[in-house]
Every structure is written in structure tokens, then in C-alpha cells.
Amino acid sequence: GFHLCGDWYDVDNFRVWMARNCLNAHCHADFNKPTHLGFHATSGGHILAIYKHSVFEEHPEWFCFINGERRPSNLCFTNMQCAEYVAEQIANRLGHLSNCLYFNMFAADNQEFCTCDRCKKNSISTNVFAFRNYVARILREKYPNQKLAGLAYSSYLAPPKCALECMDMLQFATHDRCNHHKLEDPDCSWNRQVIKYYQHWAALGVPIGEYNYEFDIYLDKGLAQFTPFFSVIEDEAKTARKYKHILVIPEVPLSPKEGPPIEVGSVVNRLPICYYAQALWDENLTADQFLKDTAKTVWGPAEAEMYGYFTLLDQAWSGVKKHTLIIKNPMDVAASFLKPETLQKAHAFLDGAAAKIAAAQERTETYPTYDPERAKLALDREVELLKRWEGYVGVMRGERPRLTLPALSAGTKGPLTNGGGKLRNAKGEPTDILKEVVFNSVVGAGVVSGISKGARQTAIAHLFYFYLRQFFTSEALKYTHGELVATGLVAQLAYNGRPDEAERFAARLHGWGLKASMSDFGLPHGEAELEQCVDYMYTQPELKAAGERQRSRL
């Protein structure tokens, strides 16, 4: 089945389409219609949580303890009084559901996990699932016929040390799978880890399901991009069968609700979504056969060209050496996905298809479903989707500008220093030039951050910041985020193979009165501390796939 996300563009028709394609599971279907289109409905979510601030004010001990304070962002998962309150909340919700096959429960969607003395004794995974066990036991007493599920997600992907109780299904969130390569590709470290998790969870004897993100890979301004990864989908369906997974639910974005349909995720990726749906129930349907059938059905006399086009893109997609998880920037991979020779062949296929469609304006016995008007509209859509990828390729090759910042005031000369009288006037107030410098800095940083979606941006510099905040909390309190990250940039430059720039940048920081090393902060910086810092960084998602050579360099 699918989890329909976003603001539900044309959702009623999409649900009917799901049913016609033999899908029988739907996350958040209509619970008031027990046999609605034949779907088994699943519900739940990030509900091992308390979202009422008044409860935090009354019971701060129920919430996570981080850096010496209680925070309302997440729970203390070893506090069973809190678990009883959460169970009562969920029980009230379950009382209103009449047609829910699996009810799933998992923690708030953030990385703020409690570090109190009790919670530190076990892993995050063990604490979260032990908490869920407690809640599930209470719910099982009240609703003995309701199937209860759990989710392996984020910081609790690994199996816990505790037993799994009242667990009718465990869903595994595949946000850490690489979507360019097959799951059992021996050269893909990310997917090898996913398979290990599958095997470890299966060993616990619990039925396993999947919660997948294949259509959330590349986003631009929140909009999904066309992902022609038919071979990856074929492999996904085969792997789910191999490991006997009982439920497969990928997210499908039905957004935006307003605007041209070409921007809606379910339209942009209509062919991969269609193949995904069919591959889940038809184990014999290969990606190659699906593309042949689709090309003939939709494009009729242009079937050879359109089959060649989609096969070309599918092979180019799987040939990308980079590893891509979810919610990434399409520019990260555009140039390696669409190389010049690939683009040349793609245009030749599309041009050839356009010529054949223009020449064939009648339906024939060979192509009984062919409609020239529909074929042209479908072809125009493919041309537009390819143009979007070409735009990213152009940016990465320097053929198109990335951004244009507003210029500083005309005629501004001289050093931008207090001594030069440029940053503040006689009253000590900011001058226009200072305001423009600050504005340009904010705009530039914002645009770069928006383009990259936070994907490993200066990862070492930011992990250094988090390291100081976690291990030297009181010492770091007096410094801002920017000051600590700036110090981390020295290590980032050195790691990136630019030691001379690192030295110059450190000198510049000292010139500004900022810190350039741990010793500048007055912190211990011997071998033990440096090893601790590196160990911390290599447990984080940004660096966990890096090898020993990169670790030694760091």
C-alpha cells in the first residue's frame, strides 16, 4: 500500500487507482468505512510523546534531560508514570477507531533523547521499546483485539536488548537506505547495513513490515523530482518477498494541492509509482516488461523510442556511484546522473518519439489503446521533467548562475573596520554598509543552506559544535553557535585537504578575537580527548559510512 502524504491533491481518485492496482493497505485510510475499497487501514504515528506544554510545566521529570535541563521536545523513556499517561492518551484515541488493522506507536520525530542517569544505562533503542512495551501492555488489556505495531526508526533502528511485547508487527523505516543501488549490492555500505538490520530484527521472531521513502529522495523547494529508478523498485519488491515482509508502505506525496499538476509528486513520479504498485502483487512483473507495456499502451507507434528513453534513464540512475538517502538536493547528483552522452541520447529518443506521434494521428489494430492527443501530453510531461534535471546539471557545470546577491552600496571603498569608520557612525549606530554586509551574509547563507537542504554541510565543523555542547556543556554555554562552528571550520578545512587555508583561517579567527582550537577554549586536548571527539563524530549519521582512511585523516 501507500502512505498518502502532503495536502492530498486529487486524493479520492488516487485511492480508487490504488484499489484498481490491487493494493490492500493504506496508511490513514477512511476508518469509518470498514470495507472502503478493500483497504486494510493502518494508523498511529509519533505518539509516544506528550505535546501539551501544560503537562511539561506540571511534570518536567517526564521529559528528556539534556545538557543539565528538562526539555519538552521528547520524553524520559525510563519514567513509567509518563508511560501510563501516554497509554491513557492513546487509549482515548483508539476508542474512536473502528477499522484499524495495525496501530503503530513510536517516539517524537526528533533527535533529543534523554541522558538522565537511568536512560544512560541502556541504548536509545532499548529505552524506547521498553517504554512502548509498557504502553502496549496497558492497551492490550483495554483493546485485546487491536493489533499493535512498533517502528524501528532514526536513533532506534537497531534491535533493543529488551524483549518485544504485544508486538504484532515491527515496521522498519528505510530512511538510511541508498536509493541508487540495489539493497544487496555488495559495494553499497548503506544498503548492507539495512540488510543487516532486516536480519537482526527477523531473528527476534516478529513479523516485519517496511516504511519506505523512495519518493522523498530529491526535493526542490519542497517539490518531488522525477526519479526513474525502475530497477531499484524491482529489487525492493523482490527483497521484501525474500525476507517475508508482510507490509510495504512507501510515502507518496500528493502535493501541492493547488497549482499545475506537473508539480504534484504523484504526477511527477506516476510511472515509478505505478510500477511500484504492480510489482508489490505481481512477482513476475519485471521493470523491463513494465516499461515495454507502458511505452506501447501510452505512446503506441513511439513505443521503441519511449522504452529506450526510460531504460536509458534507469541504467544511468543505477550507474551513479554516489549514495543518496532521502530529502536531498537534486544538484548533488545531477551531473553524475545525466552525463553529456546520456543527455544527448535522451533528447534523440524524445525527438524521435515526437516525430512518430505527429505522424500517427489514428488508432490502429497494433496499438488499440493509442490516443495521439494523450500521447503528446504524456510526452510533453516527460520533456518538462527532463528539463528540470538539465537545469540542475547546468548549475553544477557552471553554465547557469547559482544565485545573485544584492551588491554593496556603489562607491564604497576602504576597509570595513571600526577604525575606518565604516561599520558604525559617531553615535555607535550601525551604518548602511554594516547593515548591507549583514544582510548579504544572511541571504547568502540562507540560499546555500536551502539549496543543500542541510545535507552534510560542513559536517565536521557542525559535529565539533555538537561535541562541545555535549561533552563540555558548561564551558560551551558562553559561546554562540557561530563561534563554535567557526572553530570547527579549521578542522573541516584541514580534513578537506586544505591545511594552508586552515592555518590562514585560524589566524583570521585570532585576529577577530575568536577561538581557533580546543586549547583556545581552555579545554583538555590530549590524545584521549581527541580520540573521544573522533569516536563521537563517527557515531553520527553524517560520518558513519566513512571508512578507516577518512577516520585517520580526521
N, C-alpha and C positions, 0 to 999 in steps of 0.2 A: 504493500500500500504506500501511500504518501502522507506526509505532514504538510498540509497547505498553509504556507506562511504569508506574511505581508497583509495587505488590505483587501485581499480576496477579489481580484478582478475576475469577473465572469465565473464566479465560483460554482453556481448551480450547474452550468453546462459542463464545467470541468469534472464535477462529481459524477455526472451521468457518463462522461467519457471514461472515467476510471472504472465504473461498473461494466461498461461495454468491453473494456480491455481485461476483464476477469480479475481485477484487483478486489480483494475482500477485506482489507484492513485500512483504516482511516484514523489518523490522529485528530481528535476533536471533531468527529462526525456529529450528526444530529442525534443526541441521546434520547430524545423524546419519540423517536421513530425506530422501534426495535428491529424492524426488518428493512430499514431505509436503504434501498439499492443493494441489499445483501452485504453491507459492511459490518465487520467486527470493529467496534469503536474502542479506541484506547484514550486514556486521559491521564491527568496528573500534571507533573512538572516540577519546577524548583520550589517545592512546598515544604521541604524540611527546613523551614525558615519562619521567621516572625517579622512581618513588615509594618507592625504598628509601633510607632515611636513611643506611645504611652506605655507599652509593655517594657520597653527598654528603660524608661525612666523609673518604673516600679521595680524591675528585676534585672539590673545590669549584669548580675552574675550569670544570667542565662546566655549571655552573648560572648563573642570571641574576645580574648585577651591578647592584645598585640602591642608591642613597644610600651609596656607599662600601663596600658589603659584598656578599658572595655569599649568595644565598638558595636554599633547596631547592624553592621553590614553582614554579619554571619553569626552562627550560634556557637556556643561551647558544647561540642558534641559528646562530652562526658558528663553533662548535667542532666540527670534523668527527670528532675522536676520540669525542666524545659521540655523534655521529650513528652511528658504527659500533657502539657499544654498544647504542643504541636499536634499530638494524636487527637485531642478534642477538636481542634480546628478542622483537621482533615475529616474526622467522623461526621461533622456537620455538613461538610461538602458532599461526602459520599451519600448521605441521606437523600440528596436531590438527583442522583444519577440512577437511571433505570436501565440503561443499556450500555454498560461499560465492561468490555471483556477483561482488559488489564488496567489496573490503576497503578500508575508509576509514581515513585517518590524519590526526590533527590535534593541536594543542598542548593542554597542560593548560588546564582551564577557569577561568582567572583573568586578571587584567589586569597581572600582574607580568612585564614584558618587559625583557630585558637592555639595559643602557645602557653596556656596555663600549665601548672605542674602536672595535672592529671593528663591533659591532652598530649603533652610532650613524651609521655611514656610509650605511646603507640603511634603508628603511622596515621596519616590523614585518612587513608582508606579504611583502616580498622576502626577508627573513631566514627567515621560517617556511617559505615554499615552496621556497627553495633548500635548506634542511635536509631537507625532505620529499623533494626530488629525489634527494638523496644516498642517503637511506634506501631510496627506491623502486628505485634502480638496483641496489642490493645484493639486494633482494627479488626483482627481476625475473630476476636470474641464477639464484637458487635455485628460484624458482617461476614459470617462464616462462608458464604457462597461467593464472595467477591474475590476474584483473583488479584493478587498483589505482585507488583514488579519492582525492580530497582534498576539503577543506571550506573554503569561504570563510566566515569566522566572526569575530564580535567585532571585535577590532582589526586583523584581516587580511581584512576584507570586500573591500577594493579589490584589483584585479589587481596582481600583482607586476611588477617590472622584469625579473626573470629569466624564462627560458623555462620551460614546464611539461613535465616529463619523466615518462615512464611514467604518464601521467595518462589513464586510460580513461574517467573521468567526474569532473567537478567539481560537487560539491553546494554549493548556495548556501543559507546559513542566513538565513531571513527574520525574524529576531527584531526587526529595525528597521522592519518594515512596519506601517502603521496598519491595524488590523483593523475600523475603522468605515467605511472608504471603499474604493472600487474602486482597483485598482493603477494604472490610468492616469487617475485623477481629477486634472485639472489644478490643482485647488485644494488637493491634499494634498501638501505638500512632502516628507513622509516617503516616500510611495509613488513620487513622482517620482524620488527618489534610488535606490530599489530597482530601478526600470526602467532607470535609467542603468547600474547595476551589471550587470543582466542583459545589456544591450547591450555593455558593455565586456568581460565575460567571453566572450560569444558570439564577439566579434571575434578571440579567440585560437584559435578553431577547435576547442575542446574540447567534447565532449558535456556538456550541463548538466543537472543534477537539482536538486530543491528539498528542503530540510529545513525543514518548516513548524511553526508553533506556535499555530495558530488556537484550539486547545482549552486553551491555557495563558494566556488573556488575563486573566481576572479570577479571583483566588483569595481565599478567606477561610478562615483557619486551615488553609491548605494544600489546601482543597477547591475543586474547579472549580465555577463558576457557569454557569447556563443562558445560552447565547449564541445568540439567534435571528437569526443573520446569514446567511440563506439566499442573499440576493443577492450577498453578498461571496464566498461559496463558488462560486456560479455564475461569477462573474468570475474567481476564482482558476483554475478549471478551463479556462476559455477562454483566459486569458493564458498558462497553461502550454503549451497547444497552439500558440498563436500564436508563442511563442518556441522551439518544438520541444524542450521539456524532456523528457528520456527517463525521468525518475524523479520521482515526487512522494511524499514521506513526511512526513505530519504526525504529531506526537506525540499519542497518545490515552492519557490517564491512566486506568488500571484500579485506582484506589484510592478509599477504603480497602478492604482485603480483608475486614475484619470490620466489622459494624455494618449499619445499614439500607441497602438498595440505593439509596435515593433520594439518598445522599451520594456514590455512586460516579460518577466523571467520565463513564464510558461510558454510564451510565444517565441522568444529568442531561442530557447532550447527545446522546442517542440519535438524535433526528431530524436535527440538523445532521450528525452523523457518518454516518448512513445516506445522506443526500443527497450528502455528500462522496464516499462510496464509489461511488455510482451515477453521479455527474457525471464521475468520472475516466474511465469507459469509455463512457458514453453521451453523446456530444457534443450530442445533440439534446434532452436532458432539462433543461428549464428549472426554476428554483426554483418558479415558479408552477405548473407541471404536477405537480411532485413533491408540493407541498402539497395540491393538489386530490386526487391519487391517495391520499395518506396519510389525508386527512380522510375520504374515502369508505370506504377499507378499514377503518380503525380505529373511526371514530365513526358510520358509517352514516347514520342519519337526522339526525344533528347535523353533517353534513359542511359545510353552509354556515357555521354558527357557528364551527367549528374552523378552517376555511380562512380566514375573516375574522379570527380571533384571531391566527393565525400571520402572516398578511400584514400586519396592523396592527403587530405587534412588529418584523417585518423592516423595514418602512418607517421605524419610529421609530428603529431601530438605525442605519440608513444616514443618517438625518437628524441624528445627533449631530455637532456641529461640532468637538468635541474630537478629538484624535489619541491613540489608545491602542495601545501596543505589546504587551508580554507581562508577565505576573506583576504585574498592577496590582490596586489595591483597587477593588472594585465601587462603593464610595461616591463615587469620583472622578467617575463618570458617571451615577449613578443618577437624579438629579433632572432631568438634561437628556435622558436616555433615556426615562424614564417620567413625562411631564408629566401634570398632573391630568386633562386631557381624554383622554389616551391610556389612563390607568388606568381612567377611567370606561367607556370603550368596551370595554376588555379584560374588565372584570367583566360587562358586559352580554352579551358573546359567551359567556363561560363559564357564566353563569347560564342563558342560552338553551339552550346545549348540554346542561346538566344536566337541564333540563326535558324536552327531547326524548328523552334517553336513558332517563329514568324512565318516559316514556310508551310507549316502544317496547321491549318485552321479548321480541320474536320476530324471528328472521331472515326476510328476505323475498327475493323474486327480484331486487328492485332492489339490495339490499345482501346478497349471498350470503356475504360474509366477516364480517358484523356479529355480534358477540358482546356482549350488553349488559353482562355482568359485566366482560369485558375492557375495554370502552369506558369503564365507570365508573372502573375502576382507572387507566386511562390519563388520564382527565380529572382525577381526584384528584391525580395526579402533577403535572399542569400547574398546578393551583391552588396546590399547595405551592411549586413553583418560582417562581411569580409572587409569592407571599407573601414569599419571601426578598428579592426585589428591592424590594418595598414596604418591607421593614424598613430597607434602606439609604436609600431615599427619605425615610422618616420621620426618620432620624438627621440627614440633610443639611438638612432643613427645620426642625429643632429640635423635632420632635414627639416624639422619643424621646431619652433621655439617652445621651450618648456613653460616659461612664464615671463612676463614683462613687469617689473616693479616700477612704481612711480619714481621719477627722477628727483634728486635733491634740488633745492632752490637754485635757479640759474645764477651764476656769478659767485657762488660760494667758493671761497678759497681759504687756504691756510689750514693748520692742524685743528682737528676737532678736540680741543683740550680746554680745561678750565682756564689755564694760563693764557690761551689765545682769545679768551672772552667769547667763545662761540657757543658753549653749551648753556650758560646762564648769564642773565643780564646783571646789571649793577645791584638789583634788588635780590639776586639769588634765585630768580624765577627761571624756569626752562625757556630757552629761546626756540624760535621756529625750527632752527636746524636740528636741535636736540629732539624735538617732537617728531620731525620727519625721520631722523635716524631710528628712533624707537619704533615708529610706525612701520618703516620698511623692514625692520628686523622681525617684527611680529608677523607681518604679511608673508615675508619670505619663509620663515619657519613654519607658519601655518600651511602654506601651499605645499611645501616639501612633505610635511607630515601627512597632509591629506592625500597626496599622490601615492605615498608609500604605505598608507594605512597602518603605520606603526610597525611595519614588517622588518624586524631586526635592525631598526635604525640605530646606528652606533651602539650595538648591543652590549659591548664590553663596558663602555662608558656608563650606560644605564645600570648594568648589573653591578658595577662598582658602587653606584649610588645606593642600590638596594642592600648590598653587602654592608656598607657603613651604617645604614639605618637599622639593620637587624642585629649586627654584632657589636656595634659601638653606638647604641641608641642615644644615650645621654650626651656623649661627645659630639654627635652629629646634629643635635637639636638646634644649635645656634646658627647653623648654616642652611642656606636655601637649596632647593633642588638644583638650580642652575650652577651654584658654586661647586656642589659635589660632582655633578656630571662633568663640569669643566675639567676637574682634576682627572676624572676617568678618561677624558679625551686624550690625555697624554699617553696612557696605556693603549688606548684604541689606535692612535697613530703609529705607535711602535709595533703593535701587533699587525697592523696593515702593511708593514714593511717600509715605513717612512720615519726612521729614527731621527733623521736630521730635522724634519718638521716637528717631531715630538719635542726635541730639545728647544727649538725656537719658540714653540707654543708654551712650554714650561717657563721659559724666560719672560714671555709676554704676560703670563699669569702673575709671575712675581712682580713685574712692573706695574700691574694693576692692583697689587696688594692682595692677591688671591693665593690659594694653596695649589701646589703642583705635585704633591706626593703625600704619602701617609705620614712621613716624618714631619712634614709641614704642619699637619694637624696635631702633632704630638702623640700620635698613636704608635703602638708597637708594630714593628715592620721587619721582624726577623724571618727566618725560613719557615718557621711554624705558622706565622700569621699569613705569609704569602701563600703557603700551601692550603691553608684554610680558605682563603679568598678564592683560589682557583677551584678547589673542591666545590665550594658553594656555586660558583658560576656554571660548572659543568653538570650540576643537577637541575639547571633551569632549562625550559623548553628551547630557548634561543640557541643554546650551545650543545644540547645533549646528543646531537647527531655528529658533532665534530670528532675527529679522530685523535690518536695519541700525538701525532705530529703537531696538530694545532694546539693541543694542550701544552706541549713542551715549549712551543713558541710563546704562549701566554705566560 
